[in-house]
Amino acid sequence: MNIIFLGPPGAGKGTQSKRLEARYGIAQISTGDMLRAEVKAGSEIGQEAKTLMDAGKLVPDSMIVSMLEKRIQQPDCAKGFILDGFPRTVGQAEALDEVLARLKSQIDVVLVLQVDEDALADRIAGRFSCAKCGASYNDVSKPTKVPDTCDVCGSHDFVRRADDNRETVASRLASYRKETMPLLPYYEKKVKVAFIDGMAPIEDVSSQIDTIMQEVEQITQK
Protein backbone atom coordinates (compact mmCIF):
# COMPACT_ATOMS: atom_id res chain seq x y z
CA MET A 1 0.00 0.00 0.00
CA ASN A 2 1.29 3.42 -0.95
CA ILE A 3 0.58 6.22 1.52
CA ILE A 4 1.07 9.97 1.65
CA PHE A 5 1.18 11.62 5.08
CA LEU A 6 0.08 15.25 5.24
CA GLY A 7 0.02 17.59 8.20
CA PRO A 8 1.76 20.72 9.40
CA PRO A 9 5.31 20.58 10.80
CA GLY A 10 5.33 18.90 14.20
CA ALA A 11 1.96 17.18 13.74
CA GLY A 12 3.50 13.75 14.33
CA LYS A 13 3.89 12.47 10.76
CA GLY A 14 7.35 11.06 11.43
CA THR A 15 6.29 9.23 14.59
CA GLN A 16 3.25 7.66 12.98
CA SER A 17 5.15 6.81 9.78
CA LYS A 18 7.70 4.85 11.80
CA ARG A 19 4.89 2.98 13.55
CA LEU A 20 3.25 2.13 10.23
CA GLU A 21 6.58 0.96 8.86
CA ALA A 22 7.05 -1.40 11.80
CA ARG A 23 3.48 -2.76 11.78
CA TYR A 24 2.93 -3.24 8.06
CA GLY A 25 6.41 -3.63 6.58
CA ILE A 26 5.93 -0.52 4.43
CA ALA A 27 9.03 1.57 3.80
CA GLN A 28 9.01 5.10 5.16
CA ILE A 29 10.57 7.53 2.71
CA SER A 30 11.76 10.92 3.87
CA THR A 31 13.06 13.06 1.03
CA GLY A 32 15.62 14.57 3.42
CA ASP A 33 16.97 11.14 4.34
CA MET A 34 16.88 10.13 0.67
CA LEU A 35 18.94 13.16 -0.32
CA ARG A 36 21.52 12.51 2.38
CA ALA A 37 21.80 8.85 1.33
CA GLU A 38 22.43 9.81 -2.30
CA VAL A 39 25.05 12.37 -1.28
CA LYS A 40 26.75 9.85 1.01
CA ALA A 41 26.74 7.22 -1.75
CA GLY A 42 28.41 9.68 -4.10
CA SER A 43 25.96 8.96 -6.91
CA GLU A 44 25.82 11.29 -9.89
CA ILE A 45 22.56 12.83 -8.76
CA GLY A 46 23.83 12.94 -5.18
CA GLN A 47 26.88 14.92 -6.28
CA GLU A 48 24.67 17.35 -8.18
CA ALA A 49 22.46 17.77 -5.12
CA LYS A 50 25.46 18.34 -2.86
CA THR A 51 26.81 21.04 -5.16
CA LEU A 52 23.48 22.85 -5.00
CA MET A 53 23.11 22.49 -1.23
CA ASP A 54 26.69 23.60 -0.60
CA ALA A 55 25.92 26.73 -2.61
CA GLY A 56 22.86 27.36 -0.46
CA LYS A 57 20.45 26.56 -3.28
CA LEU A 58 17.32 24.43 -3.20
CA VAL A 59 17.37 21.03 -4.87
CA PRO A 60 14.86 21.28 -7.76
CA ASP A 61 11.69 19.20 -7.76
CA SER A 62 12.83 17.35 -10.89
CA MET A 63 15.88 16.05 -9.06
CA ILE A 64 13.88 15.02 -5.99
CA VAL A 65 11.39 13.18 -8.18
CA SER A 66 14.20 11.37 -10.04
CA MET A 67 15.64 10.21 -6.71
CA LEU A 68 12.20 9.16 -5.56
CA GLU A 69 11.57 7.12 -8.70
CA LYS A 70 14.78 5.22 -8.03
CA ARG A 71 14.01 4.87 -4.31
CA ILE A 72 10.52 3.37 -4.61
CA GLN A 73 11.86 0.60 -6.84
CA GLN A 74 14.12 -0.70 -4.04
CA PRO A 75 13.27 -4.12 -2.49
CA ASP A 76 12.11 -2.64 0.82
CA CYS A 77 9.26 -0.91 -1.02
CA ALA A 78 7.83 -4.19 -2.30
CA LYS A 79 4.87 -3.93 0.11
CA GLY A 80 4.49 -0.21 -0.47
CA PHE A 81 5.85 3.06 0.82
CA ILE A 82 4.99 6.00 3.05
CA LEU A 83 5.85 9.48 1.83
CA ASP A 84 6.50 11.82 4.75
CA GLY A 85 7.10 15.43 3.73
CA PHE A 86 6.53 14.96 0.00
CA PRO A 87 4.73 16.12 -2.02
CA ARG A 88 4.45 19.63 -0.57
CA THR A 89 2.86 21.31 -3.59
CA VAL A 90 0.41 20.42 -6.33
CA GLY A 91 3.25 20.61 -8.87
CA GLN A 92 5.19 17.99 -6.94
CA ALA A 93 2.06 15.82 -6.70
CA GLU A 94 1.59 15.97 -10.47
CA ALA A 95 5.22 14.98 -11.03
CA LEU A 96 4.81 12.10 -8.57
CA ASP A 97 1.70 10.91 -10.43
CA GLU A 98 3.70 10.78 -13.67
CA VAL A 99 6.38 8.63 -12.00
CA LEU A 100 3.82 6.26 -10.50
CA ALA A 101 2.01 5.95 -13.83
CA ARG A 102 5.29 4.90 -15.49
CA LEU A 103 5.80 2.31 -12.76
CA LYS A 104 2.15 1.16 -13.03
CA SER A 105 1.57 2.13 -9.43
CA GLN A 106 -0.56 4.63 -7.53
CA ILE A 107 -1.24 6.30 -4.18
CA ASP A 108 -3.81 4.31 -2.19
CA VAL A 109 -4.60 6.70 0.65
CA VAL A 110 -3.69 10.16 1.91
CA LEU A 111 -3.57 10.46 5.70
CA VAL A 112 -4.05 13.98 7.05
CA LEU A 113 -3.11 14.79 10.62
CA GLN A 114 -5.21 17.69 11.90
CA VAL A 115 -3.93 19.71 14.85
CA ASP A 116 -4.64 22.85 16.85
CA GLU A 117 -2.05 25.41 15.79
CA ASP A 118 -1.53 26.97 19.24
CA ALA A 119 -1.08 23.58 20.85
CA LEU A 120 1.20 22.58 17.98
CA ALA A 121 3.48 25.55 18.69
CA ASP A 122 3.81 24.36 22.30
CA ARG A 123 4.52 20.83 21.09
CA ILE A 124 7.24 21.90 18.67
CA ALA A 125 8.90 24.19 21.20
CA GLY A 126 9.35 21.17 23.46
CA ARG A 127 10.97 18.87 20.91
CA PHE A 128 14.47 17.47 21.30
CA SER A 129 16.35 14.43 20.02
CA CYS A 130 19.26 12.19 20.87
CA ALA A 131 22.45 13.51 19.33
CA LYS A 132 23.76 9.96 18.88
CA CYS A 133 20.89 7.87 17.48
CA GLY A 134 18.33 10.51 16.54
CA ALA A 135 15.49 9.22 18.76
CA SER A 136 12.83 11.91 19.19
CA TYR A 137 11.42 13.22 22.46
CA ASN A 138 9.29 16.03 23.84
CA ASP A 139 9.45 17.83 27.19
CA VAL A 140 5.73 17.34 27.79
CA SER A 141 4.34 14.51 25.68
CA LYS A 142 7.33 12.19 25.38
CA PRO A 143 10.10 12.77 27.93
CA THR A 144 12.91 10.26 28.35
CA LYS A 145 12.07 7.47 30.82
CA VAL A 146 15.24 8.24 32.75
CA PRO A 147 16.12 11.95 32.97
CA ASP A 148 18.86 13.01 30.54
CA THR A 149 19.23 9.46 29.18
CA CYS A 150 18.15 8.27 25.73
CA ASP A 151 15.67 5.39 25.93
CA VAL A 152 17.15 3.79 22.82
CA CYS A 153 20.94 4.03 23.08
CA GLY A 154 21.58 5.37 26.59
CA SER A 155 23.36 8.50 25.38
CA HIS A 156 23.25 11.64 27.50
CA ASP A 157 23.70 14.07 24.62
CA PHE A 158 20.61 15.77 23.19
CA VAL A 159 19.99 18.50 20.64
CA ARG A 160 17.19 20.96 19.88
CA ARG A 161 16.56 22.56 16.50
CA ALA A 162 17.27 26.27 16.50
CA ASP A 163 14.09 26.89 14.51
CA ASP A 164 11.80 25.10 16.98
CA ASN A 165 10.32 28.29 18.38
CA ARG A 166 6.94 30.03 18.11
CA GLU A 167 8.02 32.62 15.53
CA THR A 168 9.45 30.08 13.13
CA VAL A 169 6.51 27.73 13.70
CA ALA A 170 4.08 30.49 12.72
CA SER A 171 5.97 31.04 9.46
CA ARG A 172 6.09 27.31 8.68
CA LEU A 173 2.36 26.96 9.37
CA ALA A 174 1.62 29.84 7.00
CA SER A 175 3.69 28.13 4.28
CA TYR A 176 1.86 24.86 4.92
CA ARG A 177 -1.55 26.52 4.53
CA LYS A 178 -0.50 28.31 1.34
CA GLU A 179 1.48 25.58 -0.44
CA THR A 180 0.39 22.21 0.93
CA MET A 181 -3.29 22.57 1.82
CA PRO A 182 -4.21 22.80 -1.90
CA LEU A 183 -3.14 19.16 -2.11
CA LEU A 184 -6.33 18.14 -0.31
CA PRO A 185 -8.78 18.96 -3.12
CA TYR A 186 -6.22 17.62 -5.61
CA TYR A 187 -6.15 14.19 -3.95
CA GLU A 188 -9.82 14.11 -2.94
CA LYS A 189 -10.62 13.79 -6.65
CA LYS A 190 -8.33 10.76 -6.96
CA VAL A 191 -8.04 8.65 -3.81
CA LYS A 192 -9.34 8.24 -0.28
CA VAL A 193 -8.31 11.18 1.92
CA ALA A 194 -8.67 10.38 5.63
CA PHE A 195 -8.59 13.03 8.36
CA ILE A 196 -7.11 12.09 11.73
CA ASP A 197 -7.20 13.85 15.10
CA GLY A 198 -3.51 14.56 15.52
CA MET A 199 -4.04 16.08 18.97
CA ALA A 200 -5.06 12.72 20.44
CA PRO A 201 -2.52 10.63 22.39
CA ILE A 202 -0.02 8.83 20.16
CA GLU A 203 -1.63 5.41 20.72
CA ASP A 204 -5.08 6.77 19.84
CA VAL A 205 -3.72 8.32 16.65
CA SER A 206 -2.21 4.96 15.74
CA SER A 207 -5.58 3.26 16.36
CA GLN A 208 -7.34 5.74 14.06
CA ILE A 209 -4.76 5.02 11.36
CA ASP A 210 -5.11 1.24 11.81
CA THR A 211 -8.87 1.51 11.25
CA ILE A 212 -8.31 3.49 8.05
CA MET A 213 -5.68 1.02 6.85
CA GLN A 214 -8.11 -1.87 7.29
CA GLU A 215 -10.77 -0.01 5.30
CA VAL A 216 -8.35 0.75 2.46
CA GLU A 217 -7.04 -2.82 2.39
CA GLN A 218 -10.61 -4.11 1.97
CA ILE A 219 -11.17 -1.71 -0.92
CA THR A 220 -7.88 -2.51 -2.69
CA GLN A 221 -8.44 -6.26 -2.38
CA LYS A 222 -11.77 -6.15 -4.17
N, C-alpha and C positions, 0 to 999 in steps of 0.2 A: 504494500500500500504506500502510495506517495502522498506526503502531507506537507502543507505549508502552515507555518505558525506565524500568526500576526498578533501584534500587540505593542503598545508603546515601550520604550526602553525601561527596563526594570520590572516589567509585568510578570516575569517568571518564565519566559519562553525557554530559556536555557535549562532551567531546572526540570521543567516538564518534558522537554525534548530528551534529556538524559534518561528520565524514567521510562519514556516510551521506547527508547532504544534498548534498554535493559529488558523490558517486558515482552516486546514483540520482535526483537532481532532486526529492527529497522535502523539503518545507518543515519545518525545525525550529521548533517552537513552545515558547517558554519563557513561562510565565505571567507571570514578572517583567518580561520584555521587553514582553510584550503590554500589561500594565498601564501601563508607562511610555509606550508609544506612544499609548495612549488618552488619557492625561493630557496628553501633549505636543500631541496633536491638538485638545484642548479639547472632545472629544465630551461628550454629556450624561452617559454612564456614566463617562467619564474624570473629569469634574468631581466626580461623586459619590464616586468612588474616592479622588480627591485630598483631598476634605474629610475622609474617614475616616482616611486615612493621616496627614494633617496633625494630626489629633486623637489620633494614636497608637493607632488602632483597626485591627483586622484587616478586610480586605475580605471580605465574606461569600461563601460558596461560590456562591450564586445569581448574584451579580454576575460572578464569575470565569467561570462556565459561560455566561452571556449573552455575555460578551466572546469566549469560545472559539467559541461557535456562529457568531458573526459572522466570526471570524478564519479558521475552516476552510473558509469559503465564498469566500475570496479566490483569485484566479487562480493564485497560486504553490502552492496546495494541490491543484491539479488531478491531480497524480500521487500524492497522498497527503500525510501529515504524520507528524511524529515528536513525541510529547509527552514533554518532559523536565521532570520535577518535578511532573507532574500526571497522574492523580489521586494524592493522598497517602493518602486514606482510602476505605473502602468506600462511604460516603455520596457522595463525589465521583464515584466510579466509576459508581454507579447514576445519578447526574444526567447524567454524560457519555453513558451508554447511551441515556437518553431523548432527548438531543440528536441522537445519531447515528441513532436510529430515525426521528426526524422527517425527517432528511436522507437517509434510505434508505442509510445507510452503516454501517460497523462497524469494530472493531479487528481487524486480521489477525494480529498477533503481539505478544506481550509479551516483551521482552528483559530478562533479569535479570542484572545484573553482581554476581557473588559475590566478596567480598574478605575477607582476614584483618583483623580489627578493629585489632590492634596495629600491623600494617604500615600500615593505612589512616591511623592517627593520625600516624605519621611522615610519610606522604605529604602529608596536609593541612597539617601544620605547616611544610612546605617550600614551600607554594604562594605565588606572587606573580604579578602581572600588570602589563602596560604601562599607565601612567596615561593615555596618549594614545589608543591604539587598542584596548586591552582584551585584547590577546593574552595567553594564559595560559602560565605557566612553572612549573618546580619546581626547587628547589635540587639535587635528586638525579637525578630521572628525566628532566627536560626543562629543562636550563639554557639560557640564551641562547648562541648560537654564538660571539658576541663578548661578552666580559664587560661587563656594565652597558650593553648596547645591544640594543634590541628587534629581533628578526629581521625583523619585518614593516614597521615604520615608521621604525626607526632612533632612536627616542626613547631618552633616558637616564633617564627618570623612571618609577619603578615603585612599586607599592603592595602592601601585604599587608593582608588582612582582620584586624581586631582579634580576631575570634572564631575564627581559625584556630590554636587551641591545644588541647592534650590534654584539658583540663577541659571545654571547650565541645564538643569532638568526642564525648566520652563521653556527654554529655547529648543531643546530636543523634542518636547511634546508638541510645540508649535510646528516643527518640521514634520513630525509624524502625521499630524492632522492634515497638513497641506499636501504632502507627497504620498503618504501611504494609505490614508483612509479611502482615496478614490479606488483602491484595489477591491474594496468590498463590492460595489456594484459591478465591477468588471468580472469578478469570480462568481457572484450570485447568478449570473446568466449562464454559467458553465458547469459548476459543480456544487456540492453541498457545502454551505458555509455555516459553521456551528459556533455560536457565541457562548462563552464560558465565563463564569464569575471568577475573575482572577483575584478578588479580594478574599475569597474563602481560604481556609487553611490548606496547606499544600496537599494533604491527603484527600481532602474533599475535591480539590481541583482535579487531582488524578482520577478520582472516581467518576467525575463528570466526563472526563476525556475517555475513560474506559467504556462508558455507556455509548458515547458517540462512535467509538471505534467498532463496537459490536454492531451498531446499526449500519455503518458503512460496509462492514464485511458482509452482512446479509445481502445488501444491495449489489455489491460487486460479484457475489457468488451466483446471483441469479442468471 
